[in-house]
Protein backbone atom coordinates (compact mmCIF):
# COMPACT_ATOMS: atom_id res chain seq x y z
CA UNK A 1 0.00 0.00 0.00
CA UNK A 2 1.04 3.61 -0.51
CA UNK A 3 -0.35 7.11 -0.16
CA UNK A 4 -0.11 10.20 -2.32
CA UNK A 5 0.01 13.67 -0.77
CA UNK A 6 -0.44 16.83 -2.87
CA UNK A 7 0.51 20.19 -1.39
CA UNK A 8 -1.75 23.05 -2.46
CA UNK A 9 0.08 26.16 -1.19
CA UNK A 10 -2.54 28.81 -1.95
CA UNK A 11 -4.29 30.78 0.80
CA UNK A 12 -6.58 33.81 0.74
CA UNK A 13 -4.80 35.16 3.82
CA UNK A 14 -2.19 33.98 6.32
CA UNK A 15 -3.10 32.87 9.83
CA UNK A 16 -0.91 34.47 12.48
CA UNK A 17 0.49 31.15 13.78
CA UNK A 18 1.15 29.33 10.48
CA UNK A 19 4.65 28.53 9.21
CA UNK A 20 3.62 26.06 6.48
CA UNK A 21 4.72 26.97 2.97
CA UNK A 22 1.92 29.05 1.45
CA UNK A 23 1.36 31.89 -0.99
CA UNK A 24 -1.39 34.34 -1.89
CA UNK A 25 -0.68 34.00 -5.64
CA UNK A 26 -3.56 31.76 -6.68
CA UNK A 27 -4.88 34.04 -9.43
CA UNK A 28 -1.60 34.37 -11.35
CA UNK A 29 -0.01 30.97 -10.61
CA UNK A 30 -2.83 28.51 -9.90
CA UNK A 31 -3.23 27.08 -13.41
CA UNK A 32 0.51 26.61 -14.00
CA UNK A 33 0.90 25.08 -10.56
CA UNK A 34 -1.76 22.45 -11.20
CA UNK A 35 -0.11 21.53 -14.50
CA UNK A 36 3.25 21.29 -12.74
CA UNK A 37 1.84 18.91 -10.12
CA UNK A 38 0.37 16.71 -12.86
CA UNK A 39 3.72 16.75 -14.66
CA UNK A 40 5.53 15.79 -11.44
CA UNK A 41 3.08 12.93 -10.89
CA UNK A 42 3.96 11.54 -14.31
CA UNK A 43 7.70 11.88 -13.62
CA UNK A 44 7.63 10.43 -10.11
CA UNK A 45 5.04 7.64 -10.44
CA UNK A 46 7.87 5.09 -10.60
CA UNK A 47 8.82 6.03 -7.01
CA UNK A 48 5.76 4.07 -5.88
CA UNK A 49 7.55 0.89 -7.03
CA UNK A 50 4.34 -0.83 -8.04
CA UNK A 51 2.68 -0.27 -4.65
CA UNK A 52 -1.08 0.22 -4.84
CA UNK A 53 -2.17 3.72 -3.94
CA UNK A 54 -4.88 3.45 -1.28
CA UNK A 55 -5.04 7.04 0.02
CA UNK A 56 -4.98 10.44 -1.68
CA UNK A 57 -4.68 13.59 0.42
CA UNK A 58 -4.87 17.20 -0.80
CA UNK A 59 -3.39 19.44 1.90
CA UNK A 60 -2.08 22.93 2.19
CA UNK A 61 -2.21 25.81 2.30
CA UNK A 62 -5.90 25.88 1.59
CA UNK A 63 -6.95 23.35 -1.08
CA UNK A 64 -10.54 24.57 -0.87
CA UNK A 65 -9.30 27.83 -2.43
CA UNK A 66 -8.74 26.07 -5.77
CA UNK A 67 -11.52 26.92 -8.25
CA UNK A 68 -13.57 23.83 -9.12
CA UNK A 69 -12.22 23.79 -12.69
CA UNK A 70 -8.60 23.64 -11.44
CA UNK A 71 -9.45 21.09 -8.76
CA UNK A 72 -11.09 18.87 -11.40
CA UNK A 73 -8.08 19.22 -13.71
CA UNK A 74 -5.75 18.30 -10.85
CA UNK A 75 -7.68 15.17 -9.88
CA UNK A 76 -8.14 14.03 -13.49
CA UNK A 77 -4.43 14.61 -14.20
CA UNK A 78 -3.38 12.62 -11.14
CA UNK A 79 -5.59 9.73 -12.22
CA UNK A 80 -4.04 9.79 -15.69
CA UNK A 81 -0.51 9.74 -14.24
CA UNK A 82 -0.98 7.28 -11.35
CA UNK A 83 -3.27 4.29 -10.94
CA UNK A 84 -5.81 5.51 -8.39
CA UNK A 85 -8.27 2.64 -8.85
CA UNK A 86 -7.55 1.23 -5.37
CA UNK A 87 -7.96 4.52 -3.47
CA UNK A 88 -10.18 3.97 -0.45
CA UNK A 89 -9.75 7.33 1.29
CA UNK A 90 -9.66 10.60 -0.66
CA UNK A 91 -9.26 13.58 1.68
CA UNK A 92 -9.23 17.30 0.99
CA UNK A 93 -8.52 20.01 3.55
CA UNK A 94 -10.94 22.94 3.68
CA UNK A 95 -11.66 26.21 5.40
CA UNK A 96 -15.28 26.53 6.59
CA UNK A 97 -15.95 29.72 4.61
CA UNK A 98 -15.04 27.97 1.34
CA UNK A 99 -17.63 25.21 1.81
CA UNK A 100 -20.43 26.29 -0.52
CA UNK A 101 -23.19 23.94 -1.78
CA UNK A 102 -21.67 23.99 -5.29
CA UNK A 103 -18.22 23.15 -3.94
CA UNK A 104 -19.63 20.20 -1.97
CA UNK A 105 -21.39 18.95 -5.08
CA UNK A 106 -18.12 19.14 -7.03
CA UNK A 107 -16.31 17.12 -4.36
CA UNK A 108 -18.74 14.22 -4.57
CA UNK A 109 -18.44 14.21 -8.37
CA UNK A 110 -14.66 13.94 -8.05
CA UNK A 111 -14.86 11.05 -5.59
CA UNK A 112 -13.74 12.90 -2.45
CA UNK A 113 -15.05 10.92 0.52
CA UNK A 114 -13.36 12.70 3.44
CA UNK A 115 -12.96 16.37 4.36
CA UNK A 116 -10.58 17.71 7.00
CA UNK A 117 -11.70 21.15 8.11
CA UNK A 118 -9.63 23.69 10.01
CA UNK A 119 -12.01 25.02 12.64
CA UNK A 120 -9.32 25.73 15.30
CA UNK A 121 -11.77 27.34 17.76
CA UNK A 122 -15.48 27.96 18.26
CA UNK A 123 -14.81 31.41 19.74
CA UNK A 124 -15.22 34.19 17.20
CA UNK A 125 -13.01 36.59 19.16
CA UNK A 126 -10.11 34.15 19.11
CA UNK A 127 -10.68 33.23 15.45
CA UNK A 128 -10.44 36.89 14.49
CA UNK A 129 -7.34 37.43 16.63
CA UNK A 130 -5.39 34.65 14.91
CA UNK A 131 -6.42 35.67 11.41
CA UNK A 132 -9.00 33.01 10.59
CA UNK A 133 -11.52 34.09 7.96
CA UNK A 134 -14.49 32.08 9.23
CA UNK A 135 -16.81 32.29 12.23
CA UNK A 136 -18.02 29.52 14.51
CA UNK A 137 -21.44 29.66 12.84
CA UNK A 138 -19.84 29.15 9.41
CA UNK A 139 -18.07 26.03 10.70
CA UNK A 140 -21.35 24.55 11.89
CA UNK A 141 -22.99 25.43 8.57
CA UNK A 142 -20.10 23.89 6.60
CA UNK A 143 -20.52 20.57 8.42
CA UNK A 144 -24.23 20.53 7.54
CA UNK A 145 -23.55 21.33 3.89
CA UNK A 146 -20.98 18.55 3.54
CA UNK A 147 -23.33 16.02 5.08
CA UNK A 148 -26.18 17.19 2.85
CA UNK A 149 -23.90 16.50 -0.13
CA UNK A 150 -23.25 12.97 1.10
CA UNK A 151 -19.79 13.46 2.64
CA UNK A 152 -20.15 12.15 6.17
CA UNK A 153 -16.51 11.31 6.96
CA UNK A 154 -15.49 14.64 8.48
CA UNK A 155 -12.44 15.59 10.51
CA UNK A 156 -12.23 18.83 12.50
CA UNK A 157 -9.01 20.53 13.65
CA UNK A 158 -8.75 22.42 16.94
CA UNK A 159 -5.85 24.29 18.56
CA UNK A 160 -5.31 24.72 22.30
CA UNK A 161 -3.10 27.23 24.04
CA UNK A 162 -4.23 30.11 21.82
CA UNK A 163 -3.78 33.64 23.25
CA UNK A 164 -6.81 34.59 25.30
CA UNK A 165 -8.03 31.00 25.55
CA UNK A 166 -9.11 29.86 29.02
CA UNK A 167 -9.85 26.44 30.45
CA UNK A 168 -13.56 27.22 30.27
CA UNK A 169 -13.50 28.52 26.70
CA UNK A 170 -11.41 25.55 25.54
CA UNK A 171 -13.85 23.15 27.18
CA UNK A 172 -16.69 24.90 25.35
CA UNK A 173 -14.85 24.54 22.01
CA UNK A 174 -14.27 20.82 22.54
CA UNK A 175 -17.92 20.31 23.49
CA UNK A 176 -19.02 22.31 20.44
CA UNK A 177 -16.93 20.04 18.24
CA UNK A 178 -18.34 16.90 19.88
CA UNK A 179 -21.88 18.22 19.35
CA UNK A 180 -21.23 18.16 15.59
CA UNK A 181 -20.34 14.46 15.87
CA UNK A 182 -17.42 14.44 13.42
CA UNK A 183 -15.93 11.04 12.65
CA UNK A 184 -12.44 12.35 13.44
CA UNK A 185 -10.90 15.16 15.44
CA UNK A 186 -7.32 16.46 15.56
CA UNK A 187 -6.11 18.85 18.26
CA UNK A 188 -2.72 20.51 18.44
CA UNK A 189 -0.99 22.63 21.03
CA UNK A 190 -0.07 26.06 19.71
CA UNK A 191 3.60 26.58 18.94
CA UNK A 192 5.18 29.97 18.37
CA UNK A 193 7.19 29.43 15.20
CA UNK A 194 9.91 31.99 14.58
CA UNK A 195 9.05 34.35 11.75
CA UNK A 196 5.28 34.05 12.06
CA UNK A 197 3.11 37.05 12.88
CA UNK A 198 2.13 35.49 16.20
CA UNK A 199 5.77 35.00 17.15
CA UNK A 200 6.45 38.68 16.44
CA UNK A 201 3.39 39.69 18.47
CA UNK A 202 4.68 37.72 21.44
CA UNK A 203 8.14 39.26 21.10
CA UNK A 204 6.58 42.74 21.17
CA UNK A 205 4.46 41.84 24.21
CA UNK A 206 1.19 42.14 22.27
CA UNK A 207 0.10 38.62 23.19
CA UNK A 208 0.82 36.51 26.27
CA UNK A 209 1.69 32.84 25.94
CA UNK A 210 -0.62 30.45 27.78
CA UNK A 211 1.33 28.78 30.64
CA UNK A 212 2.50 25.23 30.00
CA UNK A 213 0.57 23.76 32.93
CA UNK A 214 -2.63 25.33 31.62
CA UNK A 215 -1.95 23.83 28.18
CA UNK A 216 -1.45 20.40 29.77
CA UNK A 217 -4.77 20.78 31.58
CA UNK A 218 -6.43 21.69 28.27
CA UNK A 219 -5.00 18.51 26.78
CA UNK A 220 -6.27 16.41 29.70
CA UNK A 221 -9.74 17.90 29.25
CA UNK A 222 -9.61 17.14 25.52
CA UNK A 223 -8.64 13.51 26.10
CA UNK A 224 -11.24 12.92 28.79
CA UNK A 225 -14.13 14.56 26.95
CA UNK A 226 -13.43 12.75 23.70
CA UNK A 227 -13.03 9.37 25.38
CA UNK A 228 -16.34 9.90 27.17
CA UNK A 229 -17.91 10.70 23.79
CA UNK A 230 -16.70 7.41 22.30
CA UNK A 231 -13.61 8.57 20.41
CA UNK A 232 -10.51 6.37 20.26
CA UNK A 233 -7.28 8.16 21.12
CA UNK A 234 -5.16 6.49 18.45
CA UNK A 235 -2.35 9.04 18.12
CA UNK A 236 -1.18 11.80 20.46
CA UNK A 237 -3.05 14.53 18.56
CA UNK A 238 -5.71 12.43 16.83
CA UNK A 239 -9.03 10.93 17.89
CA UNK A 240 -11.57 8.96 15.86
CA UNK A 241 -14.83 7.14 16.18
CA UNK A 242 -14.32 3.38 15.71
CA UNK A 243 -13.39 2.63 12.10
CA UNK A 244 -12.58 6.23 11.18
CA UNK A 245 -8.85 6.53 11.82
CA UNK A 246 -7.15 8.63 9.16
CA UNK A 247 -5.70 5.99 6.86
CA UNK A 248 -3.48 8.47 5.07
CA UNK A 249 -1.95 10.06 8.16
CA UNK A 250 -1.50 6.62 9.70
CA UNK A 251 0.89 5.83 6.84
CA UNK A 252 3.25 8.48 8.23
CA UNK A 253 3.27 6.73 11.59
CA UNK A 254 3.60 3.10 10.51
CA UNK A 255 6.38 3.30 7.88
CA UNK A 256 4.08 3.01 4.86
CA UNK A 257 5.67 4.59 1.74
CA UNK A 258 4.14 7.80 0.46
CA UNK A 259 4.70 10.08 -2.50
CA UNK A 260 4.56 13.84 -2.02
CA UNK A 261 3.77 16.14 -4.94
CA UNK A 262 3.92 19.92 -5.11
CA UNK A 263 6.14 22.67 -3.73
CA UNK A 264 7.52 21.81 -0.26
CA UNK A 265 6.04 18.29 -0.39
CA UNK A 266 7.94 15.33 1.12
CA UNK A 267 8.18 11.69 -0.01
CA UNK A 268 9.47 8.64 1.86
CA UNK A 269 10.00 5.02 0.82
CA UNK A 270 11.22 3.59 4.13
CA UNK A 271 14.88 4.46 3.58
CA UNK A 272 15.06 7.53 1.36
CA UNK A 273 13.40 10.88 1.97
CA UNK A 274 12.84 13.40 -0.83
CA UNK A 275 11.56 16.95 -0.53
CA UNK A 276 10.68 19.67 -3.01
CA UNK A 277 11.80 23.31 -2.83
CA UNK A 278 9.82 25.90 -0.85
CA UNK A 279 9.75 28.09 -3.93
CA UNK A 280 6.64 28.35 -6.06
CA UNK A 281 8.20 29.69 -9.26
CA UNK A 282 11.20 27.36 -9.11
CA UNK A 283 8.89 24.40 -8.60
CA UNK A 284 6.65 25.36 -11.53
CA UNK A 285 9.40 26.23 -14.03
CA UNK A 286 11.65 23.23 -13.35
CA UNK A 287 8.83 20.69 -13.18
CA UNK A 288 7.19 21.87 -16.40
CA UNK A 289 10.61 21.69 -18.06
CA UNK A 290 10.93 18.06 -16.95
CA UNK A 291 13.88 18.78 -14.65
CA UNK A 292 14.39 16.92 -11.35
CA UNK A 293 13.58 19.20 -8.44
CA UNK A 294 13.65 17.20 -5.23
CA UNK A 295 16.54 16.93 -2.81
CA UNK A 296 17.24 13.41 -1.59
CA UNK A 297 18.52 12.11 1.73
CA UNK A 298 19.19 8.45 2.49
CA UNK A 299 18.57 7.90 6.18
CA UNK A 300 21.22 6.20 8.30
CA UNK A 301 20.36 3.19 10.42
CA UNK A 302 20.28 5.42 13.49
CA UNK A 303 17.97 7.95 11.85
CA UNK A 304 15.57 5.20 10.78
CA UNK A 305 15.63 3.83 14.34
CA UNK A 306 14.81 7.25 15.77
CA UNK A 307 11.95 7.70 13.30
CA UNK A 308 10.54 4.28 14.16
CA UNK A 309 10.60 5.07 17.88
CA UNK A 310 9.33 8.64 17.59
CA UNK A 311 6.45 7.86 15.24
CA UNK A 312 5.52 4.58 16.89
CA UNK A 313 5.30 6.03 20.39
CA UNK A 314 2.97 8.73 19.13
CA UNK A 315 0.37 6.05 18.41
CA UNK A 316 -1.78 3.83 20.60
CA UNK A 317 -0.13 0.79 18.95
CA UNK A 318 3.29 1.85 20.21
CA UNK A 319 6.58 0.30 19.08
CA UNK A 320 6.93 -3.41 18.33
CA UNK A 321 9.91 -4.49 20.43
CA UNK A 322 10.61 -7.65 18.44
CA UNK A 323 10.71 -5.82 15.12
CA UNK A 324 12.87 -3.09 16.62
CA UNK A 325 15.41 -5.64 17.83
CA UNK A 326 15.43 -7.60 14.56
CA UNK A 327 15.60 -4.55 12.29
CA UNK A 328 18.23 -2.52 14.11
CA UNK A 329 20.46 -4.96 15.98
CA UNK A 330 21.71 -5.65 19.48
CA UNK A 331 23.38 -2.32 20.25
CA UNK A 332 20.28 -0.26 19.44
CA UNK A 333 18.08 -2.74 21.31
CA UNK A 334 20.25 -2.54 24.46
CA UNK A 335 20.02 1.24 24.42
CA UNK A 336 16.26 1.15 23.96
CA UNK A 337 15.54 -1.37 26.72
CA UNK A 338 17.90 0.36 29.16
CA UNK A 339 16.23 3.73 28.68
CA UNK A 340 12.74 2.23 28.53
CA UNK A 341 13.21 0.50 31.91
CA UNK A 342 13.38 3.86 33.72
CA UNK A 343 10.15 5.05 32.18
CA UNK A 344 8.39 1.73 32.79
CA UNK A 345 9.34 1.94 36.47
CA UNK A 346 8.03 5.53 36.60
CA UNK A 347 4.69 4.40 35.15
CA UNK A 348 5.02 6.39 31.94
CA UNK A 349 5.63 3.46 29.60
CA UNK A 350 4.25 -0.08 29.55
CA UNK A 351 4.88 -3.27 27.62
CA UNK A 352 1.90 -5.14 26.21
CA UNK A 353 1.52 -8.93 26.21
CA UNK A 354 2.65 -9.06 22.59
CA UNK A 355 5.80 -7.02 23.29
CA UNK A 356 4.78 -3.55 22.18
CA UNK A 357 6.05 -0.49 24.06
CA UNK A 358 3.21 2.00 24.62
CA UNK A 359 3.00 5.31 26.45
CA UNK A 360 0.63 5.34 29.44
CA UNK A 361 -1.85 8.18 29.94
CA UNK A 362 0.66 9.91 32.21
CA UNK A 363 3.44 9.20 29.73
CA UNK A 364 1.60 10.92 26.91
CA UNK A 365 1.94 14.18 28.84
CA UNK A 366 5.72 13.68 28.88
CA UNK A 367 6.00 12.19 25.40
CA UNK A 368 8.64 14.58 24.04
CA UNK A 369 11.16 13.92 26.81
CA UNK A 370 10.52 10.15 26.83
CA UNK A 371 10.97 9.88 23.07
CA UNK A 372 14.21 11.89 23.29
CA UNK A 373 15.55 9.46 25.89
CA UNK A 374 14.71 6.43 23.75
CA UNK A 375 16.29 7.77 20.55
CA UNK A 376 19.59 6.18 19.61
CA UNK A 377 20.97 7.87 16.49
CA UNK A 378 24.50 7.22 15.41
N, C-alpha and C positions, 0 to 999 in steps of 0.2 A: 504494500500500500504506500501511497505518497500523497502529499498535499501540494497545492499551488496557491501561493500568496501573490496578490497584485497590489502594489502600493499606488494609491491615487492621491497625489500630494496637494490637490487644490482645496482651498478653503475660502469662504467669503470674508472671514476675519480671523484674527489669531486670538485664541484664549490666553489669558495672562500667564498660565502655568505651563503651557505646552512647549516642549523642546523637540518634538518630532519634526522631521523634514516636511515643510509645507510651503506653499506659495499662493499668492493671490492672482496668479496669471492665467486663470482658466480661459478667459475670452480669447487671448491671443495665442495660447499654446496648447489648449485642450485637444484639438483635432490632431495635431502633430504628435502629441504625447501618446494618444491612444494608438496611432499607427506604429509608433516606436515600440510600445509594449507588445503589440501583435508581432512585429518583426523579431523582437527578442524571444518571444515564445517559440517562433519557428527555429531560431538559431540554437536555443538552449534545450529544446525538447529531449535531446539525447541524454541530457544530464539525469533524466528520470530512470535511465537504464532499464527500460521495459516495465517498471513498476506501474501498476494501475493507479490512476489518480482517483481518490475517493472523496477528497474535500477540495473546495475552491473557496477562497476567502478574498474579498475585495475590501482592503483597509486603507487608512489614510492618516493625515488629511481628512477629507470629507467626501467619500465616494458618492454620497447622495447629492453632491453639487453637480455631478456630471449630467448634462442634458440627456434625456432619454435616447435621442438618436446616437450620441456618442457611447452611452452605456451599451446599447444594442450592438453597435459596431465592435466594441471591445469584446463582449461575450461571444459574438459570432466568430470573430477573429481567433480568439483563444480556442474555440472548438474546432476550427479548421487546422490550427497548428498542433494541438495536443488532443489525444483521445480522452474525451470527458464523459464517455458513455457509462462509466462506473461511478460517477460522482453521486454520493449519497447526501452530502451536506454542502449547500451553496449559500454562503453567508455574505451579506453586504453590511457595512457600517453606515449609520445614518444619524443625522441631527434631526430632532423632532420637528423643527420648523420647515424641513424639506419634504416631510411626509404628506404629500397631497394625494387625493384619491386617484388621480391619473398616474402618479408615480407608482403607487401601490399596484395598480393594474398592470403597468409595464413590468414590474418585478415578477409577477406571477407568470406573465407571458414568456419571460426569459428563463424561468425555472428556478428562480431564487426561492429557497424554502426556509431561510433563517435570516433574521435581521438583528443586528447588535446596535443598540441605540444609546448614544451618550447623553444620559439625563444629568448625571453628576450630583444634582441636588433638587429637592422639591421646594426650595425657598427662593422666591423670586429676587429678593434682595441680594442673596449670595450669588445667584446666577448672573445678575447684572454686574456685580463687583468683579467677577473673574472673566468677564467678557463673553459669556455665552449669549447666543442670539435668541434662544427660546425661553418660554415661561413654563412654569409647572403645568399650567392648564394645557399648553400645547403638547407637552409630553403625554399627558393622559389621552388627549385627542388622537395623537399619533398611534398609540397602542390600539385604540378602537378602530382606526382606519385600516391598519395592517390586518387585524383580525377579520374585519369585514371583507377584505380582499382575499382571505383564505390563508394568510401567513400567520400561523399560530405559534411557531417556534421563535420566541422573542427573548432576547437577552438585554438587560438594562445595566448600564454602568453607573456607579456612584463613586464619589470621592469623599473621604473623611479627613478631618484636620484642616479644612478650609478656613481662611481668616473670617472671624465672626461667628463661626459655627460653635454651638454649645452642645453639651450632652443631650439636652432636651430636643434641640432642633434636629440633631442627627438621628435621634430615635424616631422623630416624626417622619424624617425622610425615608428611613428604612421601612417603617410601617406603611408609608404611602406606596413604596415600591411593591411590598408584599400584597397590598390591596389590589394591585393590577394583575397579580398572579402570573408573572412572567415565568417561562420555563427555565430561565437561567439568569443569574445575577453575578456581576463582577464588582468588586469594591476595592479601591486602592487608597492607600495613605498618600496624602499630598507630599510631594518632594519639591523643594525649591531648587530648580535647575539653574545653574549659572547662565546668565545671558537672557533669561526670560524676563518679561515685564514684571511678573510677581517677585522674582528674585531682586530686581532693582527697587521695587516698592519696599521690600523688607529692609534692604540696605539703607534706604532713605528714612526708615522709621514710619512709613505710611501704613504698613500693615504689621500686625504682631503675630508671630508664629504660635500656633496652638501647642501647649506643653506636651512633651512626650507621654507622660502618664495619662493625660486626658485622651490622647490619640489611642493609647492602648485600651482604655476603657471603652472608647467608641468601637474599637475592633471587637472587644468582648461582647458588647451589646449586639453588634451585627451578627456574630456567630450564634449567639443564643437565640435571637429572634428568628433567624432563618432556620435553624434546626427545629425550633418549635413549630414553624410553618411547614415542615416537611422537606426542606431542602437538604441535599447531601453536600457536605463540605469536602469537595474532592481535590481541591488545590488551595493553597494558602489564600488566594484572592478570589476564588471562584466557587460558586454554589449552583446546584442544579436540582430540579425535580428529578426523580428516578427516570433514567433513560434519556436524559437531555444534557448530558455532559457535552461540552464543545469538542467534537471529534477533531476539528482542525487544530485548535490550540493544544489539545492533548498530544498531538504529534510532536510538538516542541518539547514536551516533557518526557516522552518515552522513546526518544531516539529514532523516530520515524523520519525518513528522508523527506525534505520538502524543497520546492523550487520557488524562489522569489523573483518576481518580475517587476520592473519599474525602478525609477530613481530611488536610491537609498535602500532598496530591498535586499534581503539576505537569503542565501540558499545554504543547505547543509545536507551532506549525504552520509553522515556517520563518522567521517574522517576529515573531510575537506569542507571548509567554509568559504563561501564566495559572497562578496557584497558589491553593490553598484554605487557609483558616485552620488554624493549629495549635491548634485548640480543639474538643474533641469535642462539647460540648453546643451550641456556636454552630453547628457544622457540621450537626448533626442537626436542630435546631429551624428554622434558616433553610431548609435544603434541603427538609424535609417541608412547609414553608409555601410552597414554590415561589419563594422569593426568591433572587436571584443572590448568590453567596457569594465567587466568585473575584476576586482582584485581577489586573489586567492590565497588562502592560508591553510596549510595542512597541519592539523592539530597534533601535538606531541601526545605520547601515552599519558603523561601527567595531566595535560589539559583535558583530554577526553575523560580521565578519571574524575577530575574536578567537576566537569559538566554533568557526568552521570550522577554524582553525589548531590550536587546543587539542585538539579532539576528533579531528581527522584524524591528528595526530601521535601520538596514543595508540595508533593501530592499525597493523597491519602494512602496510596499503594506503597509509598516509601521506596527504599532501595533493596533490591534482591541481593542478599549477602553472598549466596553461592555464585551468582553470575559475576559479581564484583570480584570475587577471589579468582575465578577462572579466567576472566577477561584481562585482569591487570597484574596478576602475579602475587607472590608471597610478600614482597616488601611493602607494596601498597596496602595489602590486606592487613598486615601487622599494624601499620600506622592507623588504619581505619578502626580496627577493633580496640586498639589501645585508647584512642581518643573517644570512641563511642562508649567505652566502659564508664568513663566519668559521668557522661550525660545520662546513661541508663541508671546509675546509682542515684543521681540527683532527681530522677523522675521525669526527665525531659525527653527521653528517648526510650523506646521499647522495641523488643524483638518479637515478631509474631511466630506462631507455631511453624509456619513454612519458611522461616529464616529471613523475613523482610524487616528492615530497620525503618521505623516509623516515628515521627515526632508525636509526642503526647499533646494534649490540649495546652498544658503549661509550656511545653517545648515550642509550640508554634509561636508563642509570644517572644521567644528568644531565638527564632530560627536563623537570623543572620549570623549571630555569634557562633551558634552550634555548627552551622554549615562551614564557616571559616575554619573552625577547629578540625573538622573532618576532611578538609581538602588536603591533597597530598602534593600535587604539582611535581616539578622536577628541578 
